[in-house]
Amino acid sequence: MASPASKSRLLIAHLPGVGDGRSVCRALAAAALALLAACGTRTGTTAGGLVVVDDAGDTTRLARPAVRVVSLSPATTELMFAIGAGPVLVGRTRWCDYPAEAKAVPDVGDGIPPNIESVLAQHPDLVLLYRSPQNVDAARRFREAGAAVLQLDFNHLADVSRLARLVAPLVGHAAEGDSLATSLDRQLHQLAATRDTTHAANVLIMAWDQPPMVIGAGSFQSEILTLAGGHNVFDDVTAPSATVSIEAIAARHPAVILVSDTGVPGFARRPEWRVVPAVRDRHFLHFATPAFGRPSPRAPALVRALRDSLAAAR
Amino acid sequence: MRNRWPWLLALTLVSLVLGLALGATRIPPSAIWLGLRDASADAAPVVRQLRLPRVLLGFLVGGGLAVSGAVLQALVRNPLADPFVLGISGGATLGAVAAISAGLTNPWGVPFAAFAGAVLTLVLVYRLSLVAGRRLDSGVLLLAGVVVSSFAMALVTAILMLVDATRVQNSFRWMLGGLWAGSWTTVGMVAAYGSVPLIVLMVRARDLDLLALGEEQARHLGADPERVKRLAYLATGFLTAVAVATSGAIGFVGLLVPHAVRRLWGPLHRALLPSVFLAGGGFLVLADAIARSIAPPVELPVGVVTALVGVPFFALLLKRRLA
C-alpha cells in the first residue's frame, strides 16, 4: 500500500471483517472508501459498518444505520425530512420549524451550543451538529456518552447535496439521499445555465439596519440571488455579512433592496437613508420566507420565485 | 504647549476636515467643498446628509462622553471612573435590546428605548446612593452603579437567550456602539438634550474644583458639597444617556481623554471641561473617520479604533510624564 493510504490502514484495522487476511482486495476497497470518506465527500460502507469523516475531520463509525438521531440545526432537520429520515429524529432545536412535521419532534433547545443534558436525555445514537467553535466541547461530550457525532458545515447551497450524500447512508436512506442530491445538483446547474446575465439587476440584501449590515458573497443568500439573475452589490465582501456605512450603500447604486420585513421597513423613514435612491423611491422586494434563512432543498424553488420577483420589479 | 487653545482648535479643525474628507467613497476635496456650498452638486447628498451630520454627532457625543468622564472622575475621586461606571450604559443596552427583541419597527424606537433605559438606571442608582435619604455617598454611588449595571446586563443576557437567534446577533452589534445613526435628527436630539447638562457642568466647574479638595474643605470655602454632587451626578448621567441612546456605548473616550488633558494642561475644571469637550469631540471624529475608511466598504466599530489609537497615545503620555 502506498504512503497516502497508511493513515487509512490504521482506520481499517479497527473495522470488523477487515484485517483477518481473507482478502487483500476487500482491504484495498475499504481503504479506497475510507480515503474517499477522508475527503469528506462520501460515506463509506464496509462489510462491518459505515464510516464517515465529517467537516471537522473527525471519523465516525456506525455498525448499523442510526435509529435515534438528534438534529441540532434547522438545516439538518429539514434535510433529514427531505431524505425521508424524519421518523428517526428524536430531538431538534427550537428553531427547527420546517417541515411542519418537525414540530412534532421533541425540542431540545438551542443548537449553538446545545444543552448537553436534554440532548442526552433522548438517548441518541447519532447527533448532527453545526460545526462551530462553540460546539466542539458538546461534540466531545456526546461522543463520551456513546453517541456518534457529525460536525457539519452548512453555509452554502452546495452543502445541501453534499450533506445529503454524507448523512443519508448513516440513517439508512442512502438511495433517497443520493436521488435528492442528484436532483438538486441538476436543478441548480440548470438554473445557473439559464441565468439571464445581460440584465442583472443591482441588488442589495439588507440583513439589519442598526447598524446597517449587508449580505456578502460568502452567504448562500448571495448565491440564491446570483442564480436568480441578480447582482449582489456587495459581492466583493467575502464574508457572509458585514457592517457597512449608508454612504457605501449609496455608492453601490442598488436598484432593488431585498428586505425581510413586510411593508416599508422602518429604516426607510429615517432621513439619512434618503441618500440611497432605491430607499427614497421605495424599491424594496420583500423576501420574508423563512426558507431564505438557511440553505435547503427548497433553494431551487426560491431561486425561481426570486427570478420572477426581480423580473416583475424591472 | 503652554497655551492649550491653539492646539485644541487645531485638533478640532483637523478632525472636522478629515471627518468630511474620508469615507467609504473617495471624493476629492474640491468636490466636497462644492457639495457643502451647493445643494445641487454631485457630492452634496453624501456630504450634507451623511458625512456632515455624522461628524457633528461624533463631535457632540465624543465631547459629551469626555466631559462626563472628567466630572465623574472628580465626583467619585477615582481615576478609573468613566461615563459607563455608573451603570447608565447597562440600562441603555437593556432598553435597546428589549426594543430590538420586541421587533420594534419605528425608526426611533431603539434610541428612545435606550434613552428610557438609561434615565431609569440613572434614577435607580441615584436613589440607592442617597445614604439615609439625604447624603450622596461617592463610594455607595460606585457600588450602586456596578450592581445596577450587572442587574441590567443579566436581564440583557436573559432576553438574548430567549429571542430569535438573528436578533441576538444584531443586538450585539448595537452594543458595540458607533456613529452610524448620524443624521440631522440625531444631531438635533443630542444638541437639544445634551446642551443643558453640558452648560450646567461648565457653569459649576469651580464647585467641582472645590469638591476635589475634599468635602470638608469645600464646605469651608462656601460650596454645598451635597448640592454639587447631586447636580454633577444628574448632569453627567443625563449627558451620558443622550450619548448612549444615539451611539451605543463607545468606550475609552470618557476614560482616556480627561486624563490626557489633565496631564497636558493641569486639573482645574473651569478650563478642563471646555478643553476636554474639544479634545473628546475631535478624538472621536478622527477615530470614526479611520473606522469608516480603513477597510471599505466594511466599517469597523469605532470603539475598536478609540482603543487602538487611544491606548498607545495614553501610554506614551504616562511614560513621558514619569521621565
Boltz contact constraints between the chains, C-beta under 6 A:
constraints:
  - contact:
      token1: [A, 208]
      token2: [B, 170]
      max_distance: 6.0
  - contact:
      token1: [A, 210]
      token2: [B, 110]
      max_distance: 6.0
  - contact:
      token1: [A, 210]
      token2: [B, 174]
      max_distance: 6.0
  - contact:
      token1: [A, 211]
      token2: [B, 173]
      max_distance: 6.0
  - contact:
      token1: [A, 211]
      token2: [B, 178]
      max_distance: 6.0
  - contact:
      token1: [A, 211]
      token2: [B, 180]
      max_distance: 6.0
  - contact:
      token1: [A, 242]
      token2: [B, 298]
      max_distance: 6.0
  - contact:
      token1: [A, 243]
      token2: [B, 299]
      max_distance: 6.0
  - contact:
      token1: [A, 244]
      token2: [B, 297]
      max_distance: 6.0
  - contact:
      token1: [A, 244]
      token2: [B, 299]
      max_distance: 6.0
  - contact:
      token1: [A, 245]
      token2: [B, 24]
      max_distance: 6.0
  - contact:
      token1: [A, 245]
      token2: [B, 292]
      max_distance: 6.0
  - contact:
      token1: [A, 245]
      token2: [B, 299]
      max_distance: 6.0
  - contact:
      token1: [A, 246]
      token2: [B, 50]
      max_distance: 6.0
  - contact:
      token1: [A, 247]
      token2: [B, 23]
      max_distance: 6.0
  - contact:
      token1: [A, 247]
      token2: [B, 24]
      max_distance: 6.0
  - contact:
      token1: [A, 247]
      token2: [B, 46]
      max_distance: 6.0
  - contact:
      token1: [A, 247]
      token2: [B, 50]
      max_distance: 6.0
  - contact:
      token1: [A, 248]
      token2: [B, 24]
      max_distance: 6.0
  - contact:
      token1: [A, 248]
      token2: [B, 297]
      max_distance: 6.0
  - contact:
      token1: [A, 251]
      token2: [B, 25]
      max_distance: 6.0
  - contact:
      token1: [A, 266]
      token2: [B, 105]
      max_distance: 6.0
  - contact:
      token1: [A, 266]
      token2: [B, 107]
      max_distance: 6.0
  - contact:
      token1: [A, 269]
      token2: [B, 107]
      max_distance: 6.0
  - contact:
      token1: [A, 270]
      token2: [B, 107]
      max_distance: 6.0
  - contact:
      token1: [A, 271]
      token2: [B, 183]
      max_distance: 6.0
  - contact:
      token1: [A, 271]
      token2: [B, 185]
      max_distance: 6.0
  - contact:
      token1: [A, 272]
      token2: [B, 49]
      max_distance: 6.0
  - contact:
      token1: [A, 272]
      token2: [B, 183]
      max_distance: 6.0
  - contact:
      token1: [A, 275]
      token2: [B, 45]
      max_distance: 6.0
  - contact:
      token1: [A, 275]
      token2: [B, 49]
      max_distance: 6.0
  - contact:
      token1: [A, 275]
      token2: [B, 50]
      max_distance: 6.0
